[in-house]
Amino acid sequence: MDQIVNVNEFQELAKQALPKMFYDFYSGGAEDQHTLKENVEAFRRIIFRPRVLVDVSKIDMSTKILGYPISAPIVIAPTGNHQLAHPEGETVTANAAAACNTIMIVSYMASCTIEEVASSCNAVRFLQLYVYKRRDVTAQMVKRAEKAGFKAIVLTVDVPRLGRREADIKNKMVSPQLRNFEGLFSTEVLPSEGSGVECNIPYLAMKFSAT
């Protein structure tokens, strides 16, 4: 870790440390990964406008999101299954967010439950959700998040169906059970000729809704 000099080098460390199946799950995208590549290029096209002849003795990058102060305009986006990389899962990520004074957006696919993340630290937390055809499931998740002190809901609307993740198919990746949905329906993972991520029961039982 002491030899890391930029963010990109963390990816190489992850490749060395994680089983190939898990690394491919985290780093890969769907089909030919065109969108994944374009996302990287989109960030590269963003440039900072230089400001000259100004006082830089004190630099303050802090800002607010929905009224909540953070140390810089950077938050932790929702990503699932953190326990594939660390035994304590999203609770460790939440503690990192608290240490950096930023916001953690907890994925609906989190390895840890909403309540476990909430009790792990005092980080400002948002919860990421989809609109499911079973509205009672969505409503229960929102109520649990509110009770656990989450401050906002981050609604994802761009997944009418899951992408065909070819690396996961080749690796026969099986998604861990989604603990946040236990008791709402079966979280059994069925065998599949494709990616186990795709065949997880919640996707089949609930689907996503555009209405």
Secondary structure as a PSIPRED ss2 file (coil, helix, strand):
# PSIPRED VFORMAT (PSIPRED V4.0)

   1 M C   1.000  0.000  0.000
   2 D C   1.000  0.000  0.000
   3 Q C   1.000  0.000  0.000
   4 I C   1.000  0.000  0.000
   5 V C   1.000  0.000  0.000
   6 N C   1.000  0.000  0.000
   7 V C   1.000  0.000  0.000
   8 N H   0.000  1.000  0.000
   9 E H   0.000  1.000  0.000
  10 F H   0.000  1.000  0.000
  11 Q H   0.000  1.000  0.000
  12 E H   0.000  1.000  0.000
  13 L H   0.000  1.000  0.000
  14 A H   0.000  1.000  0.000
  15 K H   0.000  1.000  0.000
  16 Q H   0.000  1.000  0.000
  17 A H   0.000  1.000  0.000
  18 L C   1.000  0.000  0.000
  19 P C   1.000  0.000  0.000
  20 K H   0.000  1.000  0.000
  21 M H   0.000  1.000  0.000
  22 F H   0.000  1.000  0.000
  23 Y H   0.000  1.000  0.000
  24 D H   0.000  1.000  0.000
  25 F H   0.000  1.000  0.000
  26 Y H   0.000  1.000  0.000
  27 S H   0.000  1.000  0.000
  28 G C   1.000  0.000  0.000
  29 G C   1.000  0.000  0.000
  30 A C   1.000  0.000  0.000
  31 E C   1.000  0.000  0.000
  32 D C   1.000  0.000  0.000
  33 Q C   1.000  0.000  0.000
  34 H H   0.000  1.000  0.000
  35 T H   0.000  1.000  0.000
  36 L H   0.000  1.000  0.000
  37 K H   0.000  1.000  0.000
  38 E H   0.000  1.000  0.000
  39 N H   0.000  1.000  0.000
  40 V H   0.000  1.000  0.000
  41 E H   0.000  1.000  0.000
  42 A H   0.000  1.000  0.000
  43 F H   0.000  1.000  0.000
  44 R H   0.000  1.000  0.000
  45 R C   1.000  0.000  0.000
  46 I C   1.000  0.000  0.000
  47 I C   1.000  0.000  0.000
  48 F C   1.000  0.000  0.000
  49 R C   1.000  0.000  0.000
  50 P C   1.000  0.000  0.000
  51 R C   1.000  0.000  0.000
  52 V C   1.000  0.000  0.000
  53 L C   1.000  0.000  0.000
  54 V C   1.000  0.000  0.000
  55 D C   1.000  0.000  0.000
  56 V C   1.000  0.000  0.000
  57 S C   1.000  0.000  0.000
  58 K C   1.000  0.000  0.000
  59 I C   1.000  0.000  0.000
  60 D C   1.000  0.000  0.000
  61 M C   1.000  0.000  0.000
  62 S C   1.000  0.000  0.000
  63 T E   0.000  0.000  1.000
  64 K E   0.000  0.000  1.000
  65 I E   0.000  0.000  1.000
  66 L C   1.000  0.000  0.000
  67 G C   1.000  0.000  0.000
  68 Y E   0.000  0.000  1.000
  69 P E   0.000  0.000  1.000
  70 I E   0.000  0.000  1.000
  71 S C   1.000  0.000  0.000
  72 A C   1.000  0.000  0.000
  73 P C   1.000  0.000  0.000
  74 I C   1.000  0.000  0.000
  75 V C   1.000  0.000  0.000
  76 I E   0.000  0.000  1.000
  77 A C   1.000  0.000  0.000
  78 P C   1.000  0.000  0.000
  79 T C   1.000  0.000  0.000
  80 G C   1.000  0.000  0.000
  81 N C   1.000  0.000  0.000
  82 H H   0.000  1.000  0.000
  83 Q H   0.000  1.000  0.000
  84 L H   0.000  1.000  0.000
  85 A C   1.000  0.000  0.000
  86 H C   1.000  0.000  0.000
  87 P C   1.000  0.000  0.000
  88 E C   1.000  0.000  0.000
  89 G C   1.000  0.000  0.000
  90 E H   0.000  1.000  0.000
  91 T H   0.000  1.000  0.000
  92 V H   0.000  1.000  0.000
  93 T H   0.000  1.000  0.000
  94 A H   0.000  1.000  0.000
  95 N H   0.000  1.000  0.000
  96 A H   0.000  1.000  0.000
  97 A H   0.000  1.000  0.000
  98 A H   0.000  1.000  0.000
  99 A H   0.000  1.000  0.000
 100 C C   1.000  0.000  0.000
 101 N C   1.000  0.000  0.000
 102 T C   1.000  0.000  0.000
 103 I E   0.000  0.000  1.000
 104 M E   0.000  0.000  1.000
 105 I E   0.000  0.000  1.000
 106 V E   0.000  0.000  1.000
 107 S C   1.000  0.000  0.000
 108 Y C   1.000  0.000  0.000
 109 M C   1.000  0.000  0.000
 110 A C   1.000  0.000  0.000
 111 S C   1.000  0.000  0.000
 112 C C   1.000  0.000  0.000
 113 T C   1.000  0.000  0.000
 114 I H   0.000  1.000  0.000
 115 E H   0.000  1.000  0.000
 116 E H   0.000  1.000  0.000
 117 V H   0.000  1.000  0.000
 118 A H   0.000  1.000  0.000
 119 S H   0.000  1.000  0.000
 120 S H   0.000  1.000  0.000
 121 C C   1.000  0.000  0.000
 122 N C   1.000  0.000  0.000
 123 A C   1.000  0.000  0.000
 124 V E   0.000  0.000  1.000
 125 R E   0.000  0.000  1.000
 126 F E   0.000  0.000  1.000
 127 L E   0.000  0.000  1.000
 128 Q E   0.000  0.000  1.000
 129 L E   0.000  0.000  1.000
 130 Y C   1.000  0.000  0.000
 131 V C   1.000  0.000  0.000
 132 Y E   0.000  0.000  1.000
 133 K C   1.000  0.000  0.000
 134 R C   1.000  0.000  0.000
 135 R H   0.000  1.000  0.000
 136 D H   0.000  1.000  0.000
 137 V H   0.000  1.000  0.000
 138 T H   0.000  1.000  0.000
 139 A H   0.000  1.000  0.000
 140 Q H   0.000  1.000  0.000
 141 M H   0.000  1.000  0.000
 142 V H   0.000  1.000  0.000
 143 K H   0.000  1.000  0.000
 144 R H   0.000  1.000  0.000
 145 A H   0.000  1.000  0.000
 146 E H   0.000  1.000  0.000
 147 K H   0.000  1.000  0.000
 148 A C   1.000  0.000  0.000
 149 G C   1.000  0.000  0.000
 150 F C   1.000  0.000  0.000
 151 K C   1.000  0.000  0.000
 152 A E   0.000  0.000  1.000
 153 I E   0.000  0.000  1.000
 154 V E   0.000  0.000  1.000
 155 L E   0.000  0.000  1.000
 156 T C   1.000  0.000  0.000
 157 V C   1.000  0.000  0.000
 158 D C   1.000  0.000  0.000
 159 V C   1.000  0.000  0.000
 160 P C   1.000  0.000  0.000
 161 R C   1.000  0.000  0.000
 162 L C   1.000  0.000  0.000
 163 G C   1.000  0.000  0.000
 164 R C   1.000  0.000  0.000
 165 R C   1.000  0.000  0.000
 166 E H   0.000  1.000  0.000
 167 A H   0.000  1.000  0.000
 168 D H   0.000  1.000  0.000
 169 I H   0.000  1.000  0.000
 170 K H   0.000  1.000  0.000
 171 N H   0.000  1.000  0.000
 172 K C   1.000  0.000  0.000
 173 M C   1.000  0.000  0.000
 174 V C   1.000  0.000  0.000
 175 S C   1.000  0.000  0.000
 176 P C   1.000  0.000  0.000
 177 Q C   1.000  0.000  0.000
 178 L C   1.000  0.000  0.000
 179 R H   0.000  1.000  0.000
 180 N H   0.000  1.000  0.000
 181 F H   0.000  1.000  0.000
 182 E E   0.000  0.000  1.000
 183 G C   1.000  0.000  0.000
 184 L C   1.000  0.000  0.000
 185 F E   0.000  0.000  1.000
 186 S C   1.000  0.000  0.000
 187 T C   1.000  0.000  0.000
 188 E C   1.000  0.000  0.000
 189 V E   0.000  0.000  1.000
 190 L C   1.000  0.000  0.000
 191 P C   1.000  0.000  0.000
 192 S C   1.000  0.000  0.000
 193 E C   1.000  0.000  0.000
 194 G C   1.000  0.000  0.000
 195 S C   1.000  0.000  0.000
 196 G C   1.000  0.000  0.000
 197 V C   1.000  0.000  0.000
 198 E C   1.000  0.000  0.000
 199 C C   1.000  0.000  0.000
 200 N E   0.000  0.000  1.000
 201 I H   0.000  1.000  0.000
 202 P H   0.000  1.000  0.000
 203 Y H   0.000  1.000  0.000
 204 L H   0.000  1.000  0.000
 205 A H   0.000  1.000  0.000
 206 M H   0.000  1.000  0.000
 207 K C   1.000  0.000  0.000
 208 F E   0.000  0.000  1.000
 209 S C   1.000  0.000  0.000
 210 A C   1.000  0.000  0.000
 211 T C   1.000  0.000  0.000
